[in-house]
Amino acid sequence: MAETTNNEQPFETNRIFSAEQIEVHPDLPKLLKDYSKAVIRANPKDLIAFSAEYFRNLAGIPGDPVPGSDLVARD
């Protein structure tokens, strides 16, 4: 079924009707667990900025810290 977004670009919608249809990347559970622990430990004021900085660091993308991220750099 083709639908449109606000930009009127069509995209396909694949509906999921059972758990067997869901394919989870093998690294996703650990990634989410590590991310959740980091959020709980830091208790950031701005969760979105913290998340952006966390995943930027995890991906190894260089640059200035995301403003308001409250993420302490790990060596």
All heavy atoms as TSV, in Angstrom:
chain	resi	resn	atom	element	x	y	z
A	1	MET	N	N	0.856	-1.169	0.000
A	1	MET	CA	C	0.000	0.000	0.000
A	1	MET	C	C	0.902	1.231	0.000
A	1	MET	O	O	1.715	1.420	0.879
A	1	MET	CB	C	-0.886	-0.027	1.246
A	1	MET	CG	C	-1.567	1.276	1.516
A	1	MET	SD	S	-2.451	1.356	3.102
A	1	MET	CE	C	-3.430	-0.101	3.049
A	2	ALA	N	N	0.781	2.064	-1.001
A	2	ALA	CA	C	1.580	3.286	-1.069
A	2	ALA	C	C	0.855	4.405	-0.340
A	2	ALA	O	O	-0.341	4.603	-0.524
A	2	ALA	CB	C	1.835	3.678	-2.515
A	3	GLU	N	N	1.591	5.103	0.494
A	3	GLU	CA	C	1.047	6.258	1.208
A	3	GLU	C	C	1.942	7.437	0.914
A	3	GLU	O	O	2.998	7.301	0.310
A	3	GLU	CB	C	1.005	5.971	2.711
A	3	GLU	CG	C	0.045	4.854	3.075
A	3	GLU	CD	C	-0.054	4.657	4.582
A	3	GLU	OE1	O	0.333	5.574	5.307
A	3	GLU	OE2	O	-0.513	3.595	4.995
A	4	THR	N	N	1.549	8.624	1.355
A	4	THR	CA	C	2.373	9.798	1.147
A	4	THR	C	C	2.685	10.451	2.479
A	4	THR	O	O	1.942	10.324	3.443
A	4	THR	CB	C	1.681	10.824	0.221
A	4	THR	OG1	O	0.436	11.173	0.793
A	4	THR	CG2	C	1.481	10.256	-1.175
A	5	THR	N	N	3.805	11.135	2.512
A	5	THR	CA	C	4.200	11.894	3.689
A	5	THR	C	C	3.798	13.338	3.475
A	5	THR	O	O	3.174	13.678	2.471
A	5	THR	CB	C	5.733	11.807	3.898
A	5	THR	OG1	O	6.366	12.419	2.778
A	5	THR	CG2	C	6.192	10.373	4.054
A	6	ASN	N	N	4.198	14.210	4.401
A	6	ASN	CA	C	3.908	15.637	4.240
A	6	ASN	C	C	4.545	16.197	2.976
A	6	ASN	O	O	4.075	17.172	2.422
A	6	ASN	CB	C	4.385	16.424	5.459
A	6	ASN	CG	C	3.556	16.102	6.681
A	6	ASN	OD1	O	2.450	15.594	6.578
A	6	ASN	ND2	N	4.093	16.381	7.843
A	7	ASN	N	N	5.646	15.581	2.530
A	7	ASN	CA	C	6.322	16.033	1.315
A	7	ASN	C	C	5.734	15.373	0.073
A	7	ASN	O	O	6.253	15.525	-1.017
A	7	ASN	CB	C	7.819	15.727	1.394
A	7	ASN	CG	C	8.486	16.474	2.509
A	7	ASN	OD1	O	8.017	17.525	2.925
A	7	ASN	ND2	N	9.589	15.949	2.996
A	8	GLU	N	N	4.666	14.589	0.239
A	8	GLU	CA	C	3.983	13.910	-0.852
A	8	GLU	C	C	4.881	12.920	-1.576
A	8	GLU	O	O	4.718	12.680	-2.761
A	8	GLU	CB	C	3.394	14.926	-1.831
A	8	GLU	CG	C	2.331	15.816	-1.227
A	8	GLU	CD	C	1.140	15.051	-0.650
A	8	GLU	OE1	O	0.677	14.098	-1.272
A	8	GLU	OE2	O	0.699	15.427	0.449
A	9	GLN	N	N	5.872	12.346	-0.877
A	9	GLN	CA	C	6.700	11.307	-1.459
A	9	GLN	C	C	6.130	9.960	-1.026
A	9	GLN	O	O	5.962	9.708	0.161
A	9	GLN	CB	C	8.147	11.435	-0.984
A	9	GLN	CG	C	8.798	12.723	-1.433
A	9	GLN	CD	C	10.190	12.881	-0.860
A	9	GLN	OE1	O	10.625	12.098	-0.030
A	9	GLN	NE2	N	10.892	13.894	-1.312
A	10	PRO	N	N	5.810	9.088	-1.991
A	10	PRO	CA	C	5.203	7.813	-1.624
A	10	PRO	C	C	6.193	6.898	-0.896
A	10	PRO	O	O	7.388	6.938	-1.143
A	10	PRO	CB	C	4.799	7.216	-2.963
A	10	PRO	CG	C	5.614	7.909	-3.976
A	10	PRO	CD	C	5.971	9.254	-3.415
A	11	PHE	N	N	5.690	6.127	0.042
A	11	PHE	CA	C	6.482	5.115	0.720
A	11	PHE	C	C	5.584	3.918	0.974
A	11	PHE	O	O	4.369	4.019	0.984
A	11	PHE	CB	C	7.110	5.641	2.020
A	11	PHE	CG	C	6.118	5.997	3.083
A	11	PHE	CD1	C	5.743	5.058	4.030
A	11	PHE	CD2	C	5.563	7.268	3.156
A	11	PHE	CE1	C	4.829	5.378	5.020
A	11	PHE	CE2	C	4.650	7.590	4.143
A	11	PHE	CZ	C	4.280	6.639	5.080
A	12	GLU	N	N	6.216	2.778	1.136
A	12	GLU	CA	C	5.460	1.547	1.342
A	12	GLU	C	C	5.233	1.320	2.828
A	12	GLU	O	O	6.115	1.558	3.648
A	12	GLU	CB	C	6.226	0.351	0.761
A	12	GLU	CG	C	6.319	0.375	-0.745
A	12	GLU	CD	C	4.979	0.233	-1.431
A	12	GLU	OE1	O	4.158	-0.591	-0.990
A	12	GLU	OE2	O	4.756	0.970	-2.413
A	13	THR	N	N	4.044	0.857	3.164
A	13	THR	CA	C	3.713	0.507	4.537
A	13	THR	C	C	3.572	-1.002	4.612
A	13	THR	O	O	2.732	-1.574	3.933
A	13	THR	CB	C	2.392	1.165	4.981
A	13	THR	OG1	O	2.524	2.572	4.866
A	13	THR	CG2	C	2.052	0.792	6.406
A	14	ASN	N	N	4.441	-1.634	5.382
A	14	ASN	CA	C	4.349	-3.069	5.594
A	14	ASN	C	C	3.771	-3.290	6.978
A	14	ASN	O	O	4.413	-3.008	7.973
A	14	ASN	CB	C	5.728	-3.728	5.477
A	14	ASN	CG	C	6.301	-3.596	4.088
A	14	ASN	OD1	O	5.573	-3.682	3.113
A	14	ASN	ND2	N	7.593	-3.372	4.000
A	15	ARG	N	N	2.583	-3.785	7.021
A	15	ARG	CA	C	1.917	-3.998	8.303
A	15	ARG	C	C	2.406	-5.287	8.938
A	15	ARG	O	O	2.620	-6.280	8.262
A	15	ARG	CB	C	0.416	-4.018	8.116
A	15	ARG	CG	C	-0.072	-2.697	7.557
A	15	ARG	CD	C	-1.573	-2.629	7.528
A	15	ARG	NE	N	-1.987	-1.477	6.764
A	15	ARG	CZ	C	-2.281	-0.306	7.288
A	15	ARG	NH1	N	-2.222	-0.125	8.571
A	15	ARG	NH2	N	-2.651	0.699	6.524
A	16	ILE	N	N	2.589	-5.254	10.249
A	16	ILE	CA	C	3.030	-6.418	10.996
A	16	ILE	C	C	1.851	-6.951	11.792
A	16	ILE	O	O	1.211	-6.216	12.534
A	16	ILE	CB	C	4.209	-6.055	11.921
A	16	ILE	CG1	C	5.400	-5.625	11.068
A	16	ILE	CG2	C	4.562	-7.215	12.835
A	16	ILE	CD1	C	6.580	-5.141	11.858
A	17	PHE	N	N	1.570	-8.225	11.607
A	17	PHE	CA	C	0.427	-8.836	12.262
A	17	PHE	C	C	0.821	-9.833	13.339
A	17	PHE	O	O	-0.001	-10.241	14.138
A	17	PHE	CB	C	-0.475	-9.520	11.226
A	17	PHE	CG	C	-1.047	-8.547	10.232
A	17	PHE	CD1	C	-0.497	-8.418	8.976
A	17	PHE	CD2	C	-2.120	-7.738	10.572
A	17	PHE	CE1	C	-1.023	-7.517	8.066
A	17	PHE	CE2	C	-2.647	-6.828	9.667
A	17	PHE	CZ	C	-2.088	-6.720	8.408
A	18	SER	N	N	2.098	-10.259	13.360
A	18	SER	CA	C	2.529	-11.206	14.386
A	18	SER	C	C	4.007	-11.017	14.692
A	18	SER	O	O	4.765	-10.472	13.891
A	18	SER	CB	C	2.277	-12.650	13.939
A	18	SER	OG	O	3.141	-12.984	12.874
A	19	ALA	N	N	4.418	-11.487	15.864
A	19	ALA	CA	C	5.811	-11.348	16.302
A	19	ALA	C	C	6.773	-12.057	15.358
A	19	ALA	O	O	7.921	-11.644	15.211
A	19	ALA	CB	C	5.965	-11.883	17.715
A	20	GLU	N	N	6.323	-13.110	14.695
A	20	GLU	CA	C	7.187	-13.848	13.785
A	20	GLU	C	C	7.603	-13.024	12.573
A	20	GLU	O	O	8.575	-13.335	11.908
A	20	GLU	CB	C	6.492	-15.139	13.311
A	20	GLU	CG	C	6.344	-16.191	14.385
A	20	GLU	CD	C	5.182	-15.918	15.337
A	20	GLU	OE1	O	4.238	-15.183	14.966
A	20	GLU	OE2	O	5.242	-16.421	16.469
A	21	GLN	N	N	6.872	-11.968	12.276
A	21	GLN	CA	C	7.186	-11.115	11.137
A	21	GLN	C	C	8.263	-10.079	11.470
A	21	GLN	O	O	8.762	-9.412	10.576
A	21	GLN	CB	C	5.935	-10.388	10.657
A	21	GLN	CG	C	4.906	-11.295	10.028
A	21	GLN	CD	C	3.677	-10.518	9.639
A	21	GLN	OE1	O	2.859	-10.203	10.490
A	21	GLN	NE2	N	3.560	-10.198	8.364
A	22	ILE	N	N	8.618	-9.943	12.720
A	22	ILE	CA	C	9.575	-8.921	13.138
A	22	ILE	C	C	10.982	-9.513	13.149
A	22	ILE	O	O	11.230	-10.512	13.825
A	22	ILE	CB	C	9.231	-8.375	14.541
A	22	ILE	CG1	C	7.835	-7.773	14.537
A	22	ILE	CG2	C	10.265	-7.353	14.988
A	22	ILE	CD1	C	7.329	-7.404	15.915
A	23	GLU	N	N	11.889	-8.885	12.399
A	23	GLU	CA	C	13.289	-9.296	12.401
A	23	GLU	C	C	14.071	-8.250	13.187
A	23	GLU	O	O	14.096	-7.089	12.812
A	23	GLU	CB	C	13.827	-9.391	10.981
A	23	GLU	CG	C	13.218	-10.524	10.193
A	23	GLU	CD	C	13.816	-10.649	8.810
A	23	GLU	OE1	O	15.025	-10.363	8.653
A	23	GLU	OE2	O	13.076	-11.017	7.900
A	24	VAL	N	N	14.699	-8.684	14.271
A	24	VAL	CA	C	15.460	-7.780	15.129
A	24	VAL	C	C	16.943	-7.980	14.852
A	24	VAL	O	O	17.442	-9.107	14.888
A	24	VAL	CB	C	15.157	-8.050	16.626
A	24	VAL	CG1	C	16.020	-7.180	17.517
A	24	VAL	CG2	C	13.680	-7.826	16.906
A	25	HIS	N	N	17.632	-6.881	14.577
A	25	HIS	CA	C	19.079	-6.948	14.358
A	25	HIS	C	C	19.729	-7.532	15.605
A	25	HIS	O	O	19.362	-7.149	16.727
A	25	HIS	CB	C	19.623	-5.546	14.068
A	25	HIS	CG	C	21.031	-5.544	13.594
A	25	HIS	ND1	N	22.090	-5.731	14.434
A	25	HIS	CD2	C	21.545	-5.405	12.346
A	25	HIS	CE1	C	23.212	-5.683	13.747
A	25	HIS	NE2	N	22.905	-5.489	12.468
A	26	PRO	N	N	20.691	-8.434	15.455
A	26	PRO	CA	C	21.284	-9.088	16.627
A	26	PRO	C	C	21.971	-8.127	17.604
A	26	PRO	O	O	22.095	-8.436	18.787
A	26	PRO	CB	C	22.284	-10.088	16.042
A	26	PRO	CG	C	22.451	-9.732	14.616
A	26	PRO	CD	C	21.257	-8.941	14.201
A	27	ASP	N	N	22.417	-6.967	17.148
A	27	ASP	CA	C	23.093	-6.005	18.029
A	27	ASP	C	C	22.121	-5.079	18.756
A	27	ASP	O	O	22.521	-4.370	19.676
A	27	ASP	CB	C	24.075	-5.146	17.229
A	27	ASP	CG	C	25.224	-5.953	16.657
A	27	ASP	OD1	O	25.509	-7.050	17.185
A	27	ASP	OD2	O	25.835	-5.497	15.668
A	28	LEU	N	N	20.855	-5.070	18.345
A	28	LEU	CA	C	19.894	-4.117	18.917
A	28	LEU	C	C	19.675	-4.283	20.418
A	28	LEU	O	O	19.706	-3.282	21.145
A	28	LEU	CB	C	18.563	-4.174	18.170
A	28	LEU	CG	C	17.509	-3.167	18.623
A	28	LEU	CD1	C	18.010	-1.740	18.432
A	28	LEU	CD2	C	16.209	-3.388	17.863
A	29	PRO	N	N	19.482	-5.481	20.950
A	29	PRO	CA	C	19.252	-5.589	22.404
A	29	PRO	C	C	20.392	-5.014	23.242
A	29	PRO	O	O	20.146	-4.263	24.188
A	29	PRO	CB	C	19.090	-7.093	22.629
A	29	PRO	CG	C	18.583	-7.613	21.326
A	29	PRO	CD	C	19.284	-6.777	20.279
A	30	LYS	N	N	21.651	-5.308	22.887
A	30	LYS	CA	C	22.783	-4.772	23.654
A	30	LYS	C	C	22.877	-3.260	23.493
A	30	LYS	O	O	23.126	-2.542	24.458
A	30	LYS	CB	C	24.088	-5.426	23.225
A	30	LYS	CG	C	25.276	-4.912	24.041
A	30	LYS	CD	C	26.536	-5.642	23.719
A	30	LYS	CE	C	27.748	-5.204	24.487
A	30	LYS	NZ	N	27.746	-3.976	25.217
A	31	LEU	N	N	22.665	-2.771	22.269
A	31	LEU	CA	C	22.724	-1.335	22.030
A	31	LEU	C	C	21.694	-0.604	22.887
A	31	LEU	O	O	22.009	0.394	23.544
A	31	LEU	CB	C	22.480	-1.051	20.542
A	31	LEU	CG	C	22.557	0.407	20.154
A	31	LEU	CD1	C	23.409	0.569	18.899
A	31	LEU	CD2	C	21.176	0.964	19.915
A	32	LEU	N	N	20.465	-1.116	22.914
A	32	LEU	CA	C	19.411	-0.484	23.712
A	32	LEU	C	C	19.691	-0.585	25.212
A	32	LEU	O	O	19.419	0.363	25.958
A	32	LEU	CB	C	18.055	-1.097	23.387
A	32	LEU	CG	C	17.513	-0.795	21.993
A	32	LEU	CD1	C	16.215	-1.544	21.750
A	32	LEU	CD2	C	17.326	0.697	21.796
A	33	LYS	N	N	20.239	-1.712	25.643
A	33	LYS	CA	C	20.568	-1.882	27.057
A	33	LYS	C	C	21.657	-0.895	27.478
A	33	LYS	O	O	21.533	-0.215	28.502
A	33	LYS	CB	C	21.018	-3.311	27.330
A	33	LYS	CG	C	21.305	-3.592	28.782
A	33	LYS	CD	C	21.675	-5.054	28.984
A	33	LYS	CE	C	21.956	-5.355	30.432
A	33	LYS	NZ	N	22.320	-6.775	30.628
A	34	ASP	N	N	22.725	-0.795	26.670
A	34	ASP	CA	C	23.816	0.140	26.988
A	34	ASP	C	C	23.336	1.585	26.968
A	34	ASP	O	O	23.695	2.388	27.837
A	34	ASP	CB	C	24.978	-0.043	26.009
A	34	ASP	CG	C	25.688	-1.374	26.168
A	34	ASP	OD1	O	25.493	-2.058	27.199
A	34	ASP	OD2	O	26.446	-1.741	25.246
A	35	TYR	N	N	22.518	1.922	25.986
A	35	TYR	CA	C	21.966	3.272	25.890
A	35	TYR	C	C	21.083	3.576	27.103
A	35	TYR	O	O	21.199	4.644	27.719
A	35	TYR	CB	C	21.179	3.424	24.585
A	35	TYR	CG	C	20.294	4.644	24.552
A	35	TYR	CD1	C	20.834	5.923	24.467
A	35	TYR	CD2	C	18.913	4.519	24.614
A	35	TYR	CE1	C	20.017	7.042	24.440
A	35	TYR	CE2	C	18.095	5.631	24.583
A	35	TYR	CZ	C	18.647	6.885	24.496
A	35	TYR	OH	O	17.836	7.986	24.480
A	36	SER	N	N	20.225	2.637	27.464
A	36	SER	CA	C	19.329	2.833	28.613
A	36	SER	C	C	20.114	3.047	29.897
A	36	SER	O	O	19.782	3.915	30.710
A	36	SER	CB	C	18.390	1.636	28.769
A	36	SER	OG	O	17.559	1.518	27.646
A	37	LYS	N	N	21.182	2.267	30.090
A	37	LYS	CA	C	22.027	2.432	31.279
A	37	LYS	C	C	22.670	3.813	31.301
A	37	LYS	O	O	22.731	4.464	32.346
A	37	LYS	CB	C	23.115	1.361	31.310
A	37	LYS	CG	C	22.618	-0.004	31.701
A	37	LYS	CD	C	23.789	-0.973	31.715
A	37	LYS	CE	C	23.393	-2.352	32.135
A	37	LYS	NZ	N	24.555	-3.265	32.161
A	38	ALA	N	N	23.141	4.269	30.142
A	38	ALA	CA	C	23.774	5.591	30.066
A	38	ALA	C	C	22.773	6.691	30.416
A	38	ALA	O	O	23.104	7.638	31.133
A	38	ALA	CB	C	24.353	5.821	28.672
A	39	VAL	N	N	21.543	6.568	29.932
A	39	VAL	CA	C	20.508	7.558	30.232
A	39	VAL	C	C	20.187	7.551	31.723
A	39	VAL	O	O	20.086	8.610	32.352
A	39	VAL	CB	C	19.229	7.299	29.402
A	39	VAL	CG1	C	18.071	8.151	29.900
A	39	VAL	CG2	C	19.485	7.560	27.925
A	40	ILE	N	N	20.048	6.369	32.300
A	40	ILE	CA	C	19.719	6.274	33.725
A	40	ILE	C	C	20.839	6.848	34.580
A	40	ILE	O	O	20.593	7.583	35.541
A	40	ILE	CB	C	19.409	4.814	34.106
A	40	ILE	CG1	C	18.089	4.393	33.453
A	40	ILE	CG2	C	19.356	4.637	35.614
A	40	ILE	CD1	C	17.829	2.895	33.476
A	41	ARG	N	N	22.085	6.540	34.208
A	41	ARG	CA	C	23.228	7.063	34.982
A	41	ARG	C	C	23.333	8.575	34.890
A	41	ARG	O	O	23.588	9.254	35.876
A	41	ARG	CB	C	24.526	6.422	34.478
A	41	ARG	CG	C	24.697	5.002	34.907
A	41	ARG	CD	C	26.051	4.451	34.459
A	41	ARG	NE	N	26.143	3.038	34.785
A	41	ARG	CZ	C	26.388	2.071	33.907
A	41	ARG	NH1	N	26.602	2.367	32.635
A	41	ARG	NH2	N	26.436	0.829	34.291
A	42	ALA	N	N	23.148	9.122	33.693
A	42	ALA	CA	C	23.338	10.562	33.480
A	42	ALA	C	C	22.126	11.380	33.895
A	42	ALA	O	O	22.274	12.536	34.277
A	42	ALA	CB	C	23.658	10.829	32.006
A	43	ASN	N	N	20.940	10.798	33.809
A	43	ASN	CA	C	19.700	11.513	34.094
A	43	ASN	C	C	19.729	12.913	33.452
A	43	ASN	O	O	19.623	13.930	34.136
A	43	ASN	CB	C	19.479	11.611	35.604
A	43	ASN	CG	C	18.082	12.073	35.938
A	43	ASN	OD1	O	17.167	11.920	35.150
A	43	ASN	ND2	N	17.919	12.646	37.121
A	44	PRO	N	N	19.881	12.947	32.111
A	44	PRO	CA	C	20.065	14.241	31.445
A	44	PRO	C	C	18.812	15.116	31.485
A	44	PRO	O	O	17.690	14.619	31.509
A	44	PRO	CB	C	20.379	13.828	30.001
A	44	PRO	CG	C	19.691	12.520	29.834
A	44	PRO	CD	C	19.794	11.844	31.169
A	45	LYS	N	N	19.051	16.422	31.497
A	45	LYS	CA	C	17.937	17.377	31.448
A	45	LYS	C	C	17.278	17.353	30.064
A	45	LYS	O	O	16.074	17.495	29.947
A	45	LYS	CB	C	18.438	18.789	31.747
A	45	LYS	CG	C	18.934	18.951	33.161
A	45	LYS	CD	C	19.514	20.331	33.374
A	45	LYS	CE	C	20.153	20.405	34.748
A	45	LYS	NZ	N	21.036	21.544	34.885
A	46	ASP	N	N	18.095	17.196	29.029
A	46	ASP	CA	C	17.598	17.184	27.646
A	46	ASP	C	C	17.892	15.814	27.046
A	46	ASP	O	O	18.990	15.547	26.574
A	46	ASP	CB	C	18.287	18.294	26.849
A	46	ASP	CG	C	17.737	18.444	25.440
A	46	ASP	OD1	O	17.148	17.471	24.909
A	46	ASP	OD2	O	17.914	19.530	24.859
A	47	LEU	N	N	16.920	14.934	27.089
A	47	LEU	CA	C	17.098	13.559	26.632
A	47	LEU	C	C	17.434	13.491	25.145
A	47	LEU	O	O	18.261	12.677	24.733
A	47	LEU	CB	C	15.847	12.724	26.921
A	47	LEU	CG	C	15.907	11.264	26.496
A	47	LEU	CD1	C	17.040	10.528	27.196
A	47	LEU	CD2	C	14.578	10.590	26.765
A	48	ILE	N	N	16.831	14.335	24.345
A	48	ILE	CA	C	17.086	14.310	22.899
A	48	ILE	C	C	18.532	14.720	22.607
A	48	ILE	O	O	19.228	14.063	21.837
A	48	ILE	CB	C	16.095	15.218	22.134
A	48	ILE	CG1	C	14.648	14.768	22.390
A	48	ILE	CG2	C	16.413	15.236	20.645
A	48	ILE	CD1	C	14.324	13.359	21.962
A	49	ALA	N	N	19.006	15.793	23.217
A	49	ALA	CA	C	20.385	16.240	23.006
A	49	ALA	C	C	21.359	15.183	23.521
A	49	ALA	O	O	22.370	14.887	22.869
A	49	ALA	CB	C	20.628	17.578	23.707
A	50	PHE	N	N	21.071	14.610	24.683
A	50	PHE	CA	C	21.910	13.554	25.234
A	50	PHE	C	C	21.978	12.377	24.266
A	50	PHE	O	O	23.050	11.847	23.975
A	50	PHE	CB	C	21.362	13.080	26.583
A	50	PHE	CG	C	22.132	11.938	27.180
A	50	PHE	CD1	C	23.219	12.176	28.005
A	50	PHE	CD2	C	21.774	10.623	26.913
A	50	PHE	CE1	C	23.937	11.113	28.555
A	50	PHE	CE2	C	22.487	9.561	27.450
A	50	PHE	CZ	C	23.572	9.809	28.271
A	51	SER	N	N	20.834	11.984	23.738
A	51	SER	CA	C	20.765	10.848	22.826
A	51	SER	C	C	21.544	11.121	21.548
A	51	SER	O	O	22.268	10.251	21.052
A	51	SER	CB	C	19.312	10.524	22.487
A	51	SER	OG	O	18.598	10.211	23.657
A	52	ALA	N	N	21.393	12.322	21.014
A	52	ALA	CA	C	22.123	12.687	19.794
A	52	ALA	C	C	23.627	12.587	20.030
A	52	ALA	O	O	24.360	12.034	19.203
A	52	ALA	CB	C	21.735	14.096	19.354
A	53	GLU	N	N	24.090	13.102	21.154
A	53	GLU	CA	C	25.521	13.059	21.470
A	53	GLU	C	C	25.978	11.632	21.745
A	53	GLU	O	O	27.054	11.218	21.312
A	53	GLU	CB	C	25.824	13.965	22.658
A	53	GLU	CG	C	27.290	14.052	23.025
A	53	GLU	CD	C	28.153	14.705	21.951
A	53	GLU	OE1	O	27.623	15.280	20.973
A	53	GLU	OE2	O	29.386	14.616	22.089
A	54	TYR	N	N	25.178	10.857	22.448
A	54	TYR	CA	C	25.518	9.463	22.754
A	54	TYR	C	C	25.732	8.669	21.461
A	54	TYR	O	O	26.750	8.002	21.286
A	54	TYR	CB	C	24.401	8.816	23.589
A	54	TYR	CG	C	24.655	7.369	23.908
A	54	TYR	CD1	C	25.404	7.005	25.025
A	54	TYR	CD2	C	24.158	6.353	23.094
A	54	TYR	CE1	C	25.653	5.672	25.321
A	54	TYR	CE2	C	24.406	5.020	23.376
A	54	TYR	CZ	C	25.146	4.681	24.482
A	54	TYR	OH	O	25.398	3.364	24.767
A	55	PHE	N	N	24.785	8.765	20.540
A	55	PHE	CA	C	24.887	7.995	19.303
A	55	PHE	C	C	25.923	8.582	18.352
A	55	PHE	O	O	26.550	7.845	17.583
A	55	PHE	CB	C	23.520	7.833	18.643
A	55	PHE	CG	C	22.653	6.856	19.400
A	55	PHE	CD1	C	21.553	7.298	20.120
A	55	PHE	CD2	C	22.959	5.507	19.425
A	55	PHE	CE1	C	20.761	6.403	20.827
A	55	PHE	CE2	C	22.184	4.598	20.135
A	55	PHE	CZ	C	21.079	5.048	20.834
A	56	ARG	N	N	26.158	9.895	18.398
A	56	ARG	CA	C	27.233	10.500	17.592
A	56	ARG	C	C	28.564	9.945	18.044
A	56	ARG	O	O	29.401	9.538	17.236
A	56	ARG	CB	C	27.217	12.027	17.719
A	56	ARG	CG	C	28.226	12.732	16.795
A	56	ARG	CD	C	28.275	14.228	17.055
A	56	ARG	NE	N	28.856	14.540	18.348
A	56	ARG	CZ	C	30.174	14.526	18.595
A	56	ARG	NH1	N	31.037	14.237	17.648
A	56	ARG	NH2	N	30.631	14.820	19.786
A	57	ASN	N	N	28.776	9.888	19.379
A	57	ASN	CA	C	30.011	9.318	19.917
A	57	ASN	C	C	30.137	7.846	19.575
A	57	ASN	O	O	31.213	7.371	19.201
A	57	ASN	CB	C	30.071	9.483	21.441
A	57	ASN	CG	C	30.398	10.885	21.869
A	57	ASN	OD1	O	31.008	11.643	21.133
A	57	ASN	ND2	N	29.976	11.254	23.064
A	58	LEU	N	N	29.063	7.114	19.722
A	58	LEU	CA	C	29.070	5.680	19.445
A	58	LEU	C	C	29.426	5.407	17.982
A	58	LEU	O	O	30.166	4.467	17.676
A	58	LEU	CB	C	27.702	5.077	19.771
A	58	LEU	CG	C	27.578	3.562	19.688
A	58	LEU	CD1	C	28.477	2.888	20.721
A	58	LEU	CD2	C	26.139	3.147	19.918
A	59	ALA	N	N	28.943	6.247	17.088
A	59	ALA	CA	C	29.218	6.084	15.661
A	59	ALA	C	C	30.605	6.598	15.276
A	59	ALA	O	O	31.058	6.383	14.156
A	59	ALA	CB	C	28.154	6.808	14.842
A	60	GLY	N	N	31.271	7.282	16.216
A	60	GLY	CA	C	32.601	7.810	15.931
A	60	GLY	C	C	32.587	9.008	15.011
A	60	GLY	O	O	33.546	9.264	14.291
A	61	ILE	N	N	31.499	9.755	15.029
A	61	ILE	CA	C	31.379	10.943	14.186
A	61	ILE	C	C	32.027	12.115	14.913
A	61	ILE	O	O	31.615	12.469	16.009
A	61	ILE	CB	C	29.903	11.247	13.869
A	61	ILE	CG1	C	29.287	10.068	13.118
A	61	ILE	CG2	C	29.778	12.548	13.081
A	61	ILE	CD1	C	27.795	10.161	12.955
A	62	PRO	N	N	33.063	12.708	14.324
A	62	PRO	CA	C	33.737	13.824	14.992
A	62	PRO	C	C	32.872	15.078	15.000
A	62	PRO	O	O	31.938	15.209	14.202
A	62	PRO	CB	C	34.992	14.031	14.139
A	62	PRO	CG	C	34.635	13.509	12.792
A	62	PRO	CD	C	33.638	12.400	13.016
A	63	GLY	N	N	33.203	15.956	15.907
A	63	GLY	CA	C	32.493	17.232	15.957
A	63	GLY	C	C	32.367	17.735	17.372
A	63	GLY	O	O	32.736	17.062	18.330
A	64	ASP	N	N	31.853	18.935	17.476
A	64	ASP	CA	C	31.627	19.536	18.785
A	64	ASP	C	C	30.473	18.830	19.479
A	64	ASP	O	O	29.555	18.329	18.821
A	64	ASP	CB	C	31.301	21.026	18.636
A	64	ASP	CG	C	32.484	21.822	18.101
A	64	ASP	OD1	O	33.636	21.410	18.356
A	64	ASP	OD2	O	32.249	22.837	17.423
A	65	PRO	N	N	30.492	18.793	20.801
A	65	PRO	CA	C	29.390	18.178	21.532
A	65	PRO	C	C	28.058	18.861	21.206
A	65	PRO	O	O	28.000	20.051	20.938
A	65	PRO	CB	C	29.757	18.397	23.004
A	65	PRO	CG	C	31.225	18.632	23.002
A	65	PRO	CD	C	31.537	19.287	21.687
A	66	VAL	N	N	26.997	18.085	21.245
A	66	VAL	CA	C	25.659	18.610	21.028
A	66	VAL	C	C	25.313	19.507	22.215
A	66	VAL	O	O	25.428	19.080	23.365
A	66	VAL	CB	C	24.629	17.465	20.898
A	66	VAL	CG1	C	23.221	18.014	20.796
A	66	VAL	CG2	C	24.976	16.595	19.689
A	67	PRO	N	N	24.931	20.763	21.975
A	67	PRO	CA	C	24.596	21.658	23.084
A	67	PRO	C	C	23.489	21.070	23.978
A	67	PRO	O	O	22.495	20.541	23.488
A	67	PRO	CB	C	24.074	22.916	22.385
A	67	PRO	CG	C	24.685	22.863	21.022
A	67	PRO	CD	C	24.784	21.407	20.683
A	68	GLY	N	N	23.734	21.107	25.284
A	68	GLY	CA	C	22.750	20.622	26.243
A	68	GLY	C	C	22.746	19.126	26.442
A	68	GLY	O	O	21.884	18.591	27.112
A	69	SER	N	N	23.741	18.423	25.875
A	69	SER	CA	C	23.725	16.966	25.936
A	69	SER	C	C	24.060	16.417	27.317
A	69	SER	O	O	23.644	15.307	27.645
A	69	SER	CB	C	24.668	16.370	24.904
A	69	SER	OG	O	26.012	16.667	25.212
A	70	ASP	N	N	24.837	17.125	28.110
A	70	ASP	CA	C	25.239	16.671	29.451
A	70	ASP	C	C	25.950	15.323	29.402
A	70	ASP	O	O	25.969	14.603	30.399
A	70	ASP	CB	C	24.047	16.554	30.402
A	70	ASP	CG	C	23.367	17.871	30.686
A	70	ASP	OD1	O	24.054	18.906	30.608
A	70	ASP	OD2	O	22.170	17.866	30.964
A	71	LEU	N	N	26.527	14.953	28.272
A	71	LEU	CA	C	27.209	13.665	28.150
A	71	LEU	C	C	28.681	13.854	28.468
A	71	LEU	O	O	29.352	14.682	27.851
A	71	LEU	CB	C	27.034	13.083	26.745
A	71	LEU	CG	C	27.629	11.708	26.505
A	71	LEU	CD1	C	26.928	10.676	27.397
A	71	LEU	CD2	C	27.480	11.306	25.067
A	72	VAL	N	N	29.166	13.102	29.433
A	72	VAL	CA	C	30.577	13.142	29.798
A	72	VAL	C	C	31.328	12.230	28.841
A	72	VAL	O	O	30.969	11.065	28.685
A	72	VAL	CB	C	30.792	12.691	31.254
A	72	VAL	CG1	C	32.257	12.665	31.612
A	72	VAL	CG2	C	30.005	13.585	32.205
A	73	ALA	N	N	32.362	12.771	28.205
A	73	ALA	CA	C	33.130	11.976	27.242
A	73	ALA	C	C	33.843	10.839	27.946
A	73	ALA	O	O	34.380	10.995	29.040
A	73	ALA	CB	C	34.132	12.866	26.525
A	74	ARG	N	N	33.833	9.672	27.287
A	74	ARG	CA	C	34.542	8.499	27.818
A	74	ARG	C	C	35.827	8.317	27.042
A	74	ARG	O	O	35.862	8.456	25.839
A	74	ARG	CB	C	33.683	7.239	27.663
A	74	ARG	CG	C	32.481	7.248	28.557
A	74	ARG	CD	C	31.716	5.976	28.393
A	74	ARG	NE	N	30.895	6.109	27.171
A	74	ARG	CZ	C	30.247	5.125	26.603
A	74	ARG	NH1	N	30.330	3.923	27.090
A	74	ARG	NH2	N	29.527	5.326	25.529
A	75	ASP	N	N	36.907	7.999	27.751
A	75	ASP	CA	C	38.206	7.754	27.078
A	75	ASP	C	C	38.368	6.291	26.781
A	75	ASP	O	O	37.932	5.427	27.400
A	75	ASP	CB	C	39.357	8.229	27.958
A	75	ASP	CG	C	39.349	9.757	28.080
A	75	ASP	OD1	O	38.994	10.416	27.093
A	75	ASP	OD2	O	39.709	10.254	29.158
